[in-house]
Amino acid sequence: MDLVLYGAPLSPFVRKAEVVLREKGLEGELEGRSFLVGDSFSIADLSVATQLINLELAIGTPHNDRWPNLAGLRERTKERSSVAANLAICRKILKQPVDLGL
């Protein structure tokens, strides 16, 4: 099966990264949990979620079905009032995803 992200075939490096994310990485860490560390939102959650939010802003929503736990973390973080306020400003600045030519 040829893996595709944002409509472009994945390079071998990105394929490896996807496997690590899905099978060994953060996706697995969130299995059955809402937060990466402990039972409440932490800097670890914010650090990961903001990167996912930035990717979404820049190039569009990733395939949530591949990383449902990370997608959930991203969405829960976007709902936080402090993040939502910042995100509203970011959306005014970046009105559409960036075409990376992929």
Secondary structure, 3 states (H helix, E strand, C coil): CCCEECCEECCHHHHHHHHHHHHHCHHHHCCCCCCCCCCCCCHHHHHHHHHHHHHHHHHCCCCCCCCHHHHHHHHHHHCCHHHHHHHHHHHHHCCCCCCCCC
